[in-house]
Amino acid sequence: MTAASQDPPQRPRRSEAAVRVDLAAAYRLAALAGWDDTVYTHLSASVPGEPGVYLINQFGLGFDETSVSNLVKVNLRGNVVDGSGRPVNPTGFTIHGAVHAARPEIECVIHLHAPWGVALSMRSEGLLPTSQWAMRLHGRLGRHAYEGLALGSDEQARLVANLGALDGLILSNHGTLTVGRTVAEAFMLMHLLERAAQAQLRAMAGGAAGLVVASDEVAERTHRQWVGDGSEWDGDAEWPALLRRAERLSPGFRN
């Protein structure tokens, strides 16, 4: 899912039930990976057939408590629209709402304060092509400068502009963001970003002078090898195994 890729292949429209299962599983997998931040940060997904309506976690629940039945429907302003009365964090949805509005073709937005992603966001050089994980993301990430906690309409416009048609952002001094045409794709891109950040920062701890960085040519070639003809999206191959992991290690997310 890159800005340079051709139009994605047409796939059958997903059902709300399928999206709910994938999103609830993604929350549980994020908790298992240590990506959660108590009750903060979000994974959101659009509701098929309901333009401008999205699923998000109930505020106050941990990622490990999120399930199909307690996901909440909200609009672009973070207002609850499903009549459940469940609390959500509208401030936390500000980023998600802006991205969903600007990119209606995507299903899922993931914004995290995961440890390695936050550490990477503090580094001026950003993600370097130092691992296959990073090269799979070559040319797919933008950067957004930190402007404080308040995210008004002006900053929303800048964030959306920095994202453009890319697949994610490094949010300086803040965290990371990925988007996907499926929950699986957004999750897999975040997995790659967190792994690549971890590998790079561990290597840099041994001294930047010895860091081996691939050339742009090699990084681009590696990226093309991963993308192939575009018929397989990120997450297609990995998601069934990840769902089975969630079933084993965090059962109950389908409830």
Steps between C-alpha positions, in 0.01 A plus 500: 500500500740767383448832333671361191301178483230441242132489588445221755323190374128489560402280791161401640359758739566407859223458754479692825525169686832417331641845568397478866676165543819626337503826698435329834776248421737783406440665839578174679811438288620855566465435874692173469777686316524763775381780274224626730519815713255426783167626357647736238568480125266336255440266213198602292323343203232621263159332508411352160192658348490785755703791360653718769449239774788320671568243769725584793570368848293595803686758707620361831549144375844360438597359162490156661133554597379612160263263321257490209204596716653797682638679193319832462373671184601865468487768233790714376471724808524204736132520599333170586235417239395144589276593794711298742596796717845348549775754567763573238793738495406761236834677540676173425293461183606838366793351308296203384206709386723731294674208331181305431339811349798565275553138399158336446661207319663371818328277753727531801709764679739400778665761723724379781748610762687170474846502660727463199286721278508779758877463533539517122282812491764674711770442239543756221611246238178298528479147369807395301528204259698294749284185502262312273217619723598862429549438129150357471387847616735690268337815368175427681532723809478874554576714803293742706655749743389510862273796581389415853190323630244725333408378152287769341374520144818673382719218626259241364549650155878489537493140623281390210726685255808328645331163467381564146458165323764332714449205734604659827667774698769534761351753742804680640537473880164324509462162331406333174203466267416250227200462271373204303237388251429230757557471873754228417697734276515786751599257776773336294646835403513599867664168585767566236554856620539402864737212412706718266523776761610252765770350278633838388515653847665193651763510226555873552564437868823333390614817325369674190841481332463128439138505383449332161236687300379362168501727196175649374533276194518183710223618732273579204573163338424319824176693536396408145576135569267509801221685318509283187211559262280652771252213505603406855467768765706528815339280762336257257753226569557575867152579634359144527796401719459816707131425551592152624751658740230728637269200546768312695643779711209740543177306458167677523556777250224360278241539779 
